[in-house]
Amino acid sequence: MSLLNQFFSNTENNNLQTLIAKGAFLVDVRTPEEFKEGNVKGSTNIPLDLIPFKLDQFKGKENIIVFCRSGNRSGQAKLILEQNGHTNVTNGGTWDQVSAYVN
């Protein structure tokens, strides 16, 4: 079993897949340089350090999935968004994990 599969339970994987199918707002919180090297189709790049200054971009989004290289920065982004009133945020883990569910 890969580390990725150990990190995500089947329930989390199913939830991620469902949210993506419903058109969740996909936010890559890596640096612009990392984003240029490879990214999830249809995702928006808002680096972690800019999240507090870009909160308007999250308003009105039914579901938000944040992700990065390892899941660490996206965990921090989720916390920032939740501290600012967003209750619909999912830490998608790695961009490869999220990309696996995007058509």
Phi and psi in radians as a Rosetta constraint file:
Dihedral C 1 N 2 CA 2 C 2 CIRCULARHARMONIC -1.266 0.35
Dihedral N 2 CA 2 C 2 N 3 CIRCULARHARMONIC 2.802 0.35
Dihedral C 2 N 3 CA 3 C 3 CIRCULARHARMONIC -1.048 0.35
Dihedral N 3 CA 3 C 3 N 4 CIRCULARHARMONIC -0.630 0.35
Dihedral C 3 N 4 CA 4 C 4 CIRCULARHARMONIC -1.074 0.35
Dihedral N 4 CA 4 C 4 N 5 CIRCULARHARMONIC -0.779 0.35
Dihedral C 4 N 5 CA 5 C 5 CIRCULARHARMONIC -1.182 0.35
Dihedral N 5 CA 5 C 5 N 6 CIRCULARHARMONIC -0.580 0.35
Dihedral C 5 N 6 CA 6 C 6 CIRCULARHARMONIC -1.176 0.35
Dihedral N 6 CA 6 C 6 N 7 CIRCULARHARMONIC -0.617 0.35
Dihedral C 6 N 7 CA 7 C 7 CIRCULARHARMONIC -1.203 0.35
Dihedral N 7 CA 7 C 7 N 8 CIRCULARHARMONIC -0.720 0.35
Dihedral C 7 N 8 CA 8 C 8 CIRCULARHARMONIC -1.830 0.35
Dihedral N 8 CA 8 C 8 N 9 CIRCULARHARMONIC 2.231 0.35
Dihedral C 8 N 9 CA 9 C 9 CIRCULARHARMONIC -1.365 0.35
Dihedral N 9 CA 9 C 9 N 10 CIRCULARHARMONIC 2.905 0.35
Dihedral C 9 N 10 CA 10 C 10 CIRCULARHARMONIC -1.052 0.35
Dihedral N 10 CA 10 C 10 N 11 CIRCULARHARMONIC -0.636 0.35
Dihedral C 10 N 11 CA 11 C 11 CIRCULARHARMONIC -1.099 0.35
Dihedral N 11 CA 11 C 11 N 12 CIRCULARHARMONIC -0.785 0.35
Dihedral C 11 N 12 CA 12 C 12 CIRCULARHARMONIC -1.125 0.35
Dihedral N 12 CA 12 C 12 N 13 CIRCULARHARMONIC -0.720 0.35
Dihedral C 12 N 13 CA 13 C 13 CIRCULARHARMONIC -1.073 0.35
Dihedral N 13 CA 13 C 13 N 14 CIRCULARHARMONIC -0.776 0.35
Dihedral C 13 N 14 CA 14 C 14 CIRCULARHARMONIC -1.129 0.35
Dihedral N 14 CA 14 C 14 N 15 CIRCULARHARMONIC -0.703 0.35
Dihedral C 14 N 15 CA 15 C 15 CIRCULARHARMONIC -1.099 0.35
Dihedral N 15 CA 15 C 15 N 16 CIRCULARHARMONIC -0.789 0.35
Dihedral C 15 N 16 CA 16 C 16 CIRCULARHARMONIC -1.042 0.35
Dihedral N 16 CA 16 C 16 N 17 CIRCULARHARMONIC -0.823 0.35
Dihedral C 16 N 17 CA 17 C 17 CIRCULARHARMONIC -1.065 0.35
Dihedral N 17 CA 17 C 17 N 18 CIRCULARHARMONIC -0.745 0.35
Dihedral C 17 N 18 CA 18 C 18 CIRCULARHARMONIC -1.125 0.35
Dihedral N 18 CA 18 C 18 N 19 CIRCULARHARMONIC -0.804 0.35
Dihedral C 18 N 19 CA 19 C 19 CIRCULARHARMONIC -1.094 0.35
Dihedral N 19 CA 19 C 19 N 20 CIRCULARHARMONIC -0.706 0.35
Dihedral C 19 N 20 CA 20 C 20 CIRCULARHARMONIC -1.136 0.35
Dihedral N 20 CA 20 C 20 N 21 CIRCULARHARMONIC -0.736 0.35
Dihedral C 20 N 21 CA 21 C 21 CIRCULARHARMONIC -1.092 0.35
Dihedral N 21 CA 21 C 21 N 22 CIRCULARHARMONIC -0.507 0.35
Dihedral C 21 N 22 CA 22 C 22 CIRCULARHARMONIC -1.495 0.35
Dihedral N 22 CA 22 C 22 N 23 CIRCULARHARMONIC 0.057 0.35
Dihedral C 22 N 23 CA 23 C 23 CIRCULARHARMONIC 1.520 0.35
Dihedral N 23 CA 23 C 23 N 24 CIRCULARHARMONIC 0.578 0.35
Dihedral C 23 N 24 CA 24 C 24 CIRCULARHARMONIC -0.973 0.35
Dihedral N 24 CA 24 C 24 N 25 CIRCULARHARMONIC 2.613 0.35
Dihedral C 24 N 25 CA 25 C 25 CIRCULARHARMONIC -1.312 0.35
Dihedral N 25 CA 25 C 25 N 26 CIRCULARHARMONIC 1.979 0.35
Dihedral C 25 N 26 CA 26 C 26 CIRCULARHARMONIC -1.667 0.35
Dihedral N 26 CA 26 C 26 N 27 CIRCULARHARMONIC 2.065 0.35
Dihedral C 26 N 27 CA 27 C 27 CIRCULARHARMONIC -2.147 0.35
Dihedral N 27 CA 27 C 27 N 28 CIRCULARHARMONIC 2.022 0.35
Dihedral C 27 N 28 CA 28 C 28 CIRCULARHARMONIC -1.575 0.35
Dihedral N 28 CA 28 C 28 N 29 CIRCULARHARMONIC 2.050 0.35
Dihedral C 28 N 29 CA 29 C 29 CIRCULARHARMONIC -1.699 0.35
Dihedral N 29 CA 29 C 29 N 30 CIRCULARHARMONIC 0.254 0.35
Dihedral C 29 N 30 CA 30 C 30 CIRCULARHARMONIC -1.331 0.35
Dihedral N 30 CA 30 C 30 N 31 CIRCULARHARMONIC 3.014 0.35
Dihedral C 30 N 31 CA 31 C 31 CIRCULARHARMONIC -1.185 0.35
Dihedral N 31 CA 31 C 31 N 32 CIRCULARHARMONIC 2.771 0.35
Dihedral C 31 N 32 CA 32 C 32 CIRCULARHARMONIC -0.995 0.35
Dihedral N 32 CA 32 C 32 N 33 CIRCULARHARMONIC -0.617 0.35
Dihedral C 32 N 33 CA 33 C 33 CIRCULARHARMONIC -1.125 0.35
Dihedral N 33 CA 33 C 33 N 34 CIRCULARHARMONIC -0.774 0.35
Dihedral C 33 N 34 CA 34 C 34 CIRCULARHARMONIC -1.121 0.35
Dihedral N 34 CA 34 C 34 N 35 CIRCULARHARMONIC -0.721 0.35
Dihedral C 34 N 35 CA 35 C 35 CIRCULARHARMONIC -1.051 0.35
Dihedral N 35 CA 35 C 35 N 36 CIRCULARHARMONIC -0.724 0.35
Dihedral C 35 N 36 CA 36 C 36 CIRCULARHARMONIC -1.133 0.35
Dihedral N 36 CA 36 C 36 N 37 CIRCULARHARMONIC -0.484 0.35
Dihedral C 36 N 37 CA 37 C 37 CIRCULARHARMONIC -1.282 0.35
Dihedral N 37 CA 37 C 37 N 38 CIRCULARHARMONIC -0.318 0.35
Dihedral C 37 N 38 CA 38 C 38 CIRCULARHARMONIC 2.870 0.35
Dihedral N 38 CA 38 C 38 N 39 CIRCULARHARMONIC 2.439 0.35
Dihedral C 38 N 39 CA 39 C 39 CIRCULARHARMONIC -2.720 0.35
Dihedral N 39 CA 39 C 39 N 40 CIRCULARHARMONIC 2.992 0.35
Dihedral C 39 N 40 CA 40 C 40 CIRCULARHARMONIC -1.456 0.35
Dihedral N 40 CA 40 C 40 N 41 CIRCULARHARMONIC 2.266 0.35
Dihedral C 40 N 41 CA 41 C 41 CIRCULARHARMONIC -0.947 0.35
Dihedral N 41 CA 41 C 41 N 42 CIRCULARHARMONIC 2.220 0.35
Dihedral C 41 N 42 CA 42 C 42 CIRCULARHARMONIC 1.454 0.35
Dihedral N 42 CA 42 C 42 N 43 CIRCULARHARMONIC 0.042 0.35
Dihedral C 42 N 43 CA 43 C 43 CIRCULARHARMONIC -1.475 0.35
Dihedral N 43 CA 43 C 43 N 44 CIRCULARHARMONIC 2.788 0.35
Dihedral C 43 N 44 CA 44 C 44 CIRCULARHARMONIC -1.921 0.35
Dihedral N 44 CA 44 C 44 N 45 CIRCULARHARMONIC 2.360 0.35
Dihedral C 44 N 45 CA 45 C 45 CIRCULARHARMONIC -1.657 0.35
Dihedral N 45 CA 45 C 45 N 46 CIRCULARHARMONIC 1.931 0.35
Dihedral C 45 N 46 CA 46 C 46 CIRCULARHARMONIC -2.233 0.35
Dihedral N 46 CA 46 C 46 N 47 CIRCULARHARMONIC 1.693 0.35
Dihedral C 46 N 47 CA 47 C 47 CIRCULARHARMONIC -0.963 0.35
Dihedral N 47 CA 47 C 47 N 48 CIRCULARHARMONIC 2.561 0.35
Dihedral C 47 N 48 CA 48 C 48 CIRCULARHARMONIC -0.836 0.35
Dihedral N 48 CA 48 C 48 N 49 CIRCULARHARMONIC -0.784 0.35
Dihedral C 48 N 49 CA 49 C 49 CIRCULARHARMONIC -1.194 0.35
Dihedral N 49 CA 49 C 49 N 50 CIRCULARHARMONIC -0.214 0.35
Dihedral C 49 N 50 CA 50 C 50 CIRCULARHARMONIC -1.752 0.35
Dihedral N 50 CA 50 C 50 N 51 CIRCULARHARMONIC -0.177 0.35
Dihedral C 50 N 51 CA 51 C 51 CIRCULARHARMONIC -0.897 0.35
Dihedral N 51 CA 51 C 51 N 52 CIRCULARHARMONIC -0.848 0.35
Dihedral C 51 N 52 CA 52 C 52 CIRCULARHARMONIC -1.066 0.35
Dihedral N 52 CA 52 C 52 N 53 CIRCULARHARMONIC -0.399 0.35
Dihedral C 52 N 53 CA 53 C 53 CIRCULARHARMONIC -1.669 0.35
Dihedral N 53 CA 53 C 53 N 54 CIRCULARHARMONIC -0.113 0.35
Dihedral C 53 N 54 CA 54 C 54 CIRCULARHARMONIC -2.078 0.35
Dihedral N 54 CA 54 C 54 N 55 CIRCULARHARMONIC 0.430 0.35
Dihedral C 54 N 55 CA 55 C 55 CIRCULARHARMONIC -1.031 0.35
Dihedral N 55 CA 55 C 55 N 56 CIRCULARHARMONIC -0.506 0.35
Dihedral C 55 N 56 CA 56 C 56 CIRCULARHARMONIC -1.053 0.35
Dihedral N 56 CA 56 C 56 N 57 CIRCULARHARMONIC -0.514 0.35
Dihedral C 56 N 57 CA 57 C 57 CIRCULARHARMONIC -1.215 0.35
Dihedral N 57 CA 57 C 57 N 58 CIRCULARHARMONIC -0.261 0.35
Dihedral C 57 N 58 CA 58 C 58 CIRCULARHARMONIC -1.692 0.35
Dihedral N 58 CA 58 C 58 N 59 CIRCULARHARMONIC -0.212 0.35
Dihedral C 58 N 59 CA 59 C 59 CIRCULARHARMONIC -1.134 0.35
Dihedral N 59 CA 59 C 59 N 60 CIRCULARHARMONIC 2.399 0.35
Dihedral C 59 N 60 CA 60 C 60 CIRCULARHARMONIC 1.379 0.35
Dihedral N 60 CA 60 C 60 N 61 CIRCULARHARMONIC 0.049 0.35
Dihedral C 60 N 61 CA 61 C 61 CIRCULARHARMONIC -1.471 0.35
Dihedral N 61 CA 61 C 61 N 62 CIRCULARHARMONIC 2.217 0.35
Dihedral C 61 N 62 CA 62 C 62 CIRCULARHARMONIC -1.151 0.35
Dihedral N 62 CA 62 C 62 N 63 CIRCULARHARMONIC -0.794 0.35
Dihedral C 62 N 63 CA 63 C 63 CIRCULARHARMONIC -2.403 0.35
Dihedral N 63 CA 63 C 63 N 64 CIRCULARHARMONIC 2.454 0.35
Dihedral C 63 N 64 CA 64 C 64 CIRCULARHARMONIC -2.192 0.35
Dihedral N 64 CA 64 C 64 N 65 CIRCULARHARMONIC 2.285 0.35
Dihedral C 64 N 65 CA 65 C 65 CIRCULARHARMONIC -2.087 0.35
Dihedral N 65 CA 65 C 65 N 66 CIRCULARHARMONIC 2.128 0.35
Dihedral C 65 N 66 CA 66 C 66 CIRCULARHARMONIC -1.866 0.35
Dihedral N 66 CA 66 C 66 N 67 CIRCULARHARMONIC 2.541 0.35
Dihedral C 66 N 67 CA 67 C 67 CIRCULARHARMONIC -2.728 0.35
Dihedral N 67 CA 67 C 67 N 68 CIRCULARHARMONIC 2.906 0.35
Dihedral C 67 N 68 CA 68 C 68 CIRCULARHARMONIC -2.678 0.35
Dihedral N 68 CA 68 C 68 N 69 CIRCULARHARMONIC -2.508 0.35
Dihedral C 68 N 69 CA 69 C 69 CIRCULARHARMONIC -1.472 0.35
Dihedral N 69 CA 69 C 69 N 70 CIRCULARHARMONIC -0.746 0.35
Dihedral C 69 N 70 CA 70 C 70 CIRCULARHARMONIC -2.138 0.35
Dihedral N 70 CA 70 C 70 N 71 CIRCULARHARMONIC -0.255 0.35
Dihedral C 70 N 71 CA 71 C 71 CIRCULARHARMONIC 1.829 0.35
Dihedral N 71 CA 71 C 71 N 72 CIRCULARHARMONIC -0.175 0.35
Dihedral C 71 N 72 CA 72 C 72 CIRCULARHARMONIC -1.279 0.35
Dihedral N 72 CA 72 C 72 N 73 CIRCULARHARMONIC -0.949 0.35
Dihedral C 72 N 73 CA 73 C 73 CIRCULARHARMONIC -1.118 0.35
Dihedral N 73 CA 73 C 73 N 74 CIRCULARHARMONIC -0.623 0.35
Dihedral C 73 N 74 CA 74 C 74 CIRCULARHARMONIC -1.184 0.35
Dihedral N 74 CA 74 C 74 N 75 CIRCULARHARMONIC -0.550 0.35
Dihedral C 74 N 75 CA 75 C 75 CIRCULARHARMONIC -1.113 0.35
Dihedral N 75 CA 75 C 75 N 76 CIRCULARHARMONIC -0.706 0.35
Dihedral C 75 N 76 CA 76 C 76 CIRCULARHARMONIC -1.165 0.35
Dihedral N 76 CA 76 C 76 N 77 CIRCULARHARMONIC -0.719 0.35
Dihedral C 76 N 77 CA 77 C 77 CIRCULARHARMONIC -1.096 0.35
Dihedral N 77 CA 77 C 77 N 78 CIRCULARHARMONIC -0.742 0.35
Dihedral C 77 N 78 CA 78 C 78 CIRCULARHARMONIC -1.014 0.35
Dihedral N 78 CA 78 C 78 N 79 CIRCULARHARMONIC -0.792 0.35
Dihedral C 78 N 79 CA 79 C 79 CIRCULARHARMONIC -1.074 0.35
Dihedral N 79 CA 79 C 79 N 80 CIRCULARHARMONIC -0.788 0.35
Dihedral C 79 N 80 CA 80 C 80 CIRCULARHARMONIC -1.044 0.35
Dihedral N 80 CA 80 C 80 N 81 CIRCULARHARMONIC -0.811 0.35
Dihedral C 80 N 81 CA 81 C 81 CIRCULARHARMONIC -1.134 0.35
Dihedral N 81 CA 81 C 81 N 82 CIRCULARHARMONIC -0.707 0.35
Dihedral C 81 N 82 CA 82 C 82 CIRCULARHARMONIC -1.150 0.35
Dihedral N 82 CA 82 C 82 N 83 CIRCULARHARMONIC -0.657 0.35
Dihedral C 82 N 83 CA 83 C 83 CIRCULARHARMONIC -1.151 0.35
Dihedral N 83 CA 83 C 83 N 84 CIRCULARHARMONIC -0.317 0.35
Dihedral C 83 N 84 CA 84 C 84 CIRCULARHARMONIC -1.857 0.35
Dihedral N 84 CA 84 C 84 N 85 CIRCULARHARMONIC 0.396 0.35
Dihedral C 84 N 85 CA 85 C 85 CIRCULARHARMONIC 1.624 0.35
Dihedral N 85 CA 85 C 85 N 86 CIRCULARHARMONIC 0.043 0.35
Dihedral C 85 N 86 CA 86 C 86 CIRCULARHARMONIC -1.569 0.35
Dihedral N 86 CA 86 C 86 N 87 CIRCULARHARMONIC 2.044 0.35
Dihedral C 86 N 87 CA 87 C 87 CIRCULARHARMONIC -1.799 0.35
Dihedral N 87 CA 87 C 87 N 88 CIRCULARHARMONIC 0.035 0.35
Dihedral C 87 N 88 CA 88 C 88 CIRCULARHARMONIC -1.946 0.35
Dihedral N 88 CA 88 C 88 N 89 CIRCULARHARMONIC 0.638 0.35
Dihedral C 88 N 89 CA 89 C 89 CIRCULARHARMONIC -1.879 0.35
Dihedral N 89 CA 89 C 89 N 90 CIRCULARHARMONIC 2.306 0.35
Dihedral C 89 N 90 CA 90 C 90 CIRCULARHARMONIC -2.072 0.35
Dihedral N 90 CA 90 C 90 N 91 CIRCULARHARMONIC 2.322 0.35
Dihedral C 90 N 91 CA 91 C 91 CIRCULARHARMONIC -1.428 0.35
Dihedral N 91 CA 91 C 91 N 92 CIRCULARHARMONIC 1.883 0.35
Dihedral C 91 N 92 CA 92 C 92 CIRCULARHARMONIC -1.388 0.35
Dihedral N 92 CA 92 C 92 N 93 CIRCULARHARMONIC -0.077 0.35
Dihedral C 92 N 93 CA 93 C 93 CIRCULARHARMONIC 1.422 0.35
Dihedral N 93 CA 93 C 93 N 94 CIRCULARHARMONIC -2.137 0.35
Dihedral C 93 N 94 CA 94 C 94 CIRCULARHARMONIC -1.581 0.35
Dihedral N 94 CA 94 C 94 N 95 CIRCULARHARMONIC 2.736 0.35
Dihedral C 94 N 95 CA 95 C 95 CIRCULARHARMONIC -1.156 0.35
Dihedral N 95 CA 95 C 95 N 96 CIRCULARHARMONIC -0.507 0.35
Dihedral C 95 N 96 CA 96 C 96 CIRCULARHARMONIC -1.150 0.35
Dihedral N 96 CA 96 C 96 N 97 CIRCULARHARMONIC -0.691 0.35
Dihedral C 96 N 97 CA 97 C 97 CIRCULARHARMONIC -1.076 0.35
Dihedral N 97 CA 97 C 97 N 98 CIRCULARHARMONIC -0.826 0.35
Dihedral C 97 N 98 CA 98 C 98 CIRCULARHARMONIC -1.159 0.35
Dihedral N 98 CA 98 C 98 N 99 CIRCULARHARMONIC -0.744 0.35
Dihedral C 98 N 99 CA 99 C 99 CIRCULARHARMONIC -1.028 0.35
Dihedral N 99 CA 99 C 99 N 100 CIRCULARHARMONIC -0.552 0.35
Dihedral C 99 N 100 CA 100 C 100 CIRCULARHARMONIC -1.071 0.35
Dihedral N 100 CA 100 C 100 N 101 CIRCULARHARMONIC -0.404 0.35
Dihedral C 100 N 101 CA 101 C 101 CIRCULARHARMONIC -1.807 0.35
Dihedral N 101 CA 101 C 101 N 102 CIRCULARHARMONIC -0.021 0.35
Dihedral C 101 N 102 CA 102 C 102 CIRCULARHARMONIC -1.666 0.35
Dihedral N 102 CA 102 C 102 N 103 CIRCULARHARMONIC 2.258 0.35
